[in-house]
Amino acid sequence: MKPYGFRIVALVLMGWVFMGCSATNPVINEWRNPAYGSANFTRILVGGPGFATSIRRNLEDEFVAQLRAAGIDGIPSYSRDAEEQANEASIKQEAQKLGADAALVVRPLQMERKTEYGPNYFPAPWFGYYGPHFGASWYGWYGAPSVYHYNEYTSETTLYDIAKNEVVWSGTIRTTDSDNVQTAIKSYVTTVIRALDEKNLLAKPLKGLAPM
């Protein structure tokens, strides 16, 4: 194959790689209270009512860990509130008792099991010469189809100003995982923290957040 042919192959394969690596924004919908140009919440109670006990605890612990890593005092609500009675109102009441200036409440909306089918290999290229001209074409897919299963989680997170009893921010977020709930939780929490930071709703800019 002449150098020109190699350049064609490289360009095509680069296109496939970038298509595979492109990611959509997991925040599918959000609302911000226009009265808040910025906020400096430094003590936040986190609650996940509606989740199974293990999911709720892991979710709240991950929020607390990421908030504290950013210098914000995060408190898990499961350590303060009876889990069978936890709801949005009780979490906000507990936040007020603790002197927290904000409450972050996460509610599950939907979990869907997804299946995707795809080939095992790229299309096979064919290259040839006809007189002085170089030509290329693509055959069909090679290899048996592959099957990929994953879970898609949709949840809503709301940030409340406890002193004013107002909604500051609310976002609907969709994340996926490959049968790894902890990975999905970490991805979800990172997405929320980043969104709040970008809206200047936390005490200080967060540093070192890894890209999604």
C-alpha positions in Angstrom: 0.0 0.0 0.0 1.3 3.4 -0.9 1.6 6.2 1.7 -1.6 7.8 0.4 -3.5 4.6 1.3 -2.2 4.6 4.8 -3.4 8.2 5.3 -6.9 7.2 4.3 -6.9 4.3 6.7 -5.6 6.6 9.5 -8.3 9.2 8.9 -11.1 6.7 8.9 -10.0 4.9 12.1 -9.5 8.3 13.9 -13.1 9.1 13.0 -14.3 5.8 14.6 -12.2 6.4 17.7 -13.6 9.9 18.3 -17.1 8.7 17.7 -16.6 6.0 20.4 -15.1 8.5 22.9 -17.6 11.3 22.5 -19.8 11.6 25.6 -23.1 13.3 26.2 -23.9 15.6 29.1 -25.4 13.5 31.9 -27.4 16.5 33.1 -30.5 16.2 30.9 -32.5 19.0 32.6 -31.8 21.6 35.3 -33.3 24.7 36.9 -31.6 27.4 38.9 -33.3 29.9 41.1 -32.6 33.3 39.4 -32.5 35.0 42.8 -29.2 33.2 43.4 -26.4 34.7 41.4 -24.1 32.7 43.7 -24.1 31.1 47.1 -21.6 30.1 49.7 -23.0 27.0 51.3 -20.5 25.5 53.7 -22.5 22.9 55.7 -24.8 20.6 53.7 -26.9 17.8 54.9 -27.3 15.1 52.2 -30.3 12.8 51.9 -31.4 10.1 49.5 -34.9 9.1 50.5 -36.6 6.5 48.4 -33.5 4.4 47.7 -32.8 1.0 49.1 -30.8 1.2 52.4 -27.5 0.2 51.0 -27.8 2.4 47.9 -28.9 5.4 50.1 -25.9 5.0 52.5 -23.4 4.6 49.7 -24.9 7.6 47.9 -24.8 9.9 50.9 -21.3 8.7 51.9 -20.0 9.5 48.4 -21.6 13.0 48.5 -20.1 13.6 51.9 -16.6 12.4 50.8 -16.6 14.6 47.8 -17.9 17.6 49.6 -15.4 17.3 52.4 -12.6 16.9 49.9 -13.6 20.3 48.6 -13.6 21.8 52.1 -17.3 21.7 52.7 -18.9 20.1 55.7 -21.1 17.3 54.4 -23.4 15.3 56.7 -25.1 12.1 55.7 -28.8 12.1 56.8 -29.0 8.4 57.4 -26.9 8.9 60.6 -29.4 11.5 61.9 -32.8 10.3 60.6 -34.8 7.1 60.9 -34.5 5.6 57.4 -38.0 4.3 57.2 -39.3 7.7 58.0 -36.9 9.8 55.8 -38.5 12.1 53.4 -37.8 15.5 51.9 -39.5 17.4 54.8 -37.8 15.4 57.6 -34.3 15.9 55.9 -34.9 19.7 55.7 -36.0 19.8 59.4 -32.9 17.8 60.4 -30.7 20.2 58.5 -32.2 23.1 60.4 -31.6 21.4 63.7 -28.0 20.8 62.8 -27.4 24.4 61.7 -26.7 23.4 58.1 -27.2 26.2 55.6 -28.3 23.8 52.8 -29.8 20.4 52.2 -29.1 18.2 49.1 -31.9 15.8 48.5 -31.6 13.0 45.9 -34.7 11.2 44.6 -34.7 8.1 42.3 -36.9 8.5 39.3 -36.2 5.5 37.1 -33.8 2.7 36.4 -33.8 0.9 33.1 -31.9 -2.1 31.9 -30.5 -1.4 28.5 -29.0 -3.8 25.9 -26.9 -2.7 22.9 -25.7 -4.9 20.0 -22.6 -4.2 18.0 -20.0 -5.9 15.9 -16.8 -7.2 17.2 -14.7 -5.7 14.5 -14.5 -2.6 12.3 -15.5 -3.0 8.6 -12.8 -4.6 6.5 -11.2 -2.2 4.0 -10.2 -3.2 0.5 -7.6 -1.3 -1.4 -6.5 -1.6 -5.0 -5.1 0.1 -8.0 -6.6 0.6 -11.4 -4.0 2.0 -13.7 -2.5 5.1 -12.1 -5.5 5.5 -9.7 -5.8 4.3 -6.1 -9.2 3.0 -4.9 -10.7 2.0 -1.6 -14.0 0.4 -0.6 -15.5 -1.2 2.5 -16.9 -4.7 3.0 -19.5 -5.6 5.5 -18.8 -6.1 9.2 -16.6 -9.0 10.3 -17.2 -11.1 13.4 -20.2 -12.2 15.3 -22.4 -9.4 16.9 -21.5 -8.5 20.5 -24.1 -7.9 23.3 -23.6 -5.2 25.9 -25.8 -4.9 29.0 -25.9 -1.9 31.3 -28.2 0.0 33.7 -29.3 3.5 33.1 -30.2 5.5 36.2 -32.3 8.7 36.2 -32.5 10.7 39.4 -33.3 14.2 40.5 -31.2 16.2 42.9 -32.5 19.4 44.6 -30.4 21.9 46.6 -32.4 23.8 49.3 -31.5 27.0 51.1 -32.5 26.0 54.7 -32.7 29.5 56.1 -34.9 30.8 53.3 -36.7 27.5 52.7 -36.2 27.9 49.0 -35.1 25.7 46.1 -31.8 26.9 44.8 -31.1 24.4 42.1 -32.6 21.2 40.7 -31.2 18.8 38.2 -32.3 15.6 36.5 -29.3 13.5 35.8 -28.8 10.3 33.8 -25.9 8.0 34.3 -25.0 4.5 33.2 -22.9 1.7 34.6 -21.9 -1.8 33.6 -23.4 -3.8 36.5 -21.4 -1.7 39.0 -23.6 0.3 41.3 -20.7 2.0 43.1 -19.3 3.2 39.8 -22.7 4.7 38.9 -23.0 6.4 42.3 -19.6 8.0 42.1 -20.3 9.2 38.5 -23.6 10.7 39.6 -22.2 12.5 42.6 -19.3 13.9 40.6 -21.8 15.2 38.0 -23.9 16.9 40.7 -20.9 18.5 42.5 -19.5 19.8 39.2 -22.8 21.3 38.2 -23.2 23.1 41.6 -19.6 24.3 41.4 -20.1 25.6 37.8 -23.2 27.6 39.1 -21.1 29.1 42.0 -23.4 27.5 44.5 -20.7 26.1 46.8 -18.4 27.8 49.2 -15.4 27.8 46.9 -14.3 26.6 43.5 -13.6 22.9 43.4 -10.3 21.8 42.0 -9.1 18.5 40.5 -12.4 17.1 39.4 -11.7 14.5 36.8 -13.6 14.8 33.5 -16.5 12.5 32.9 
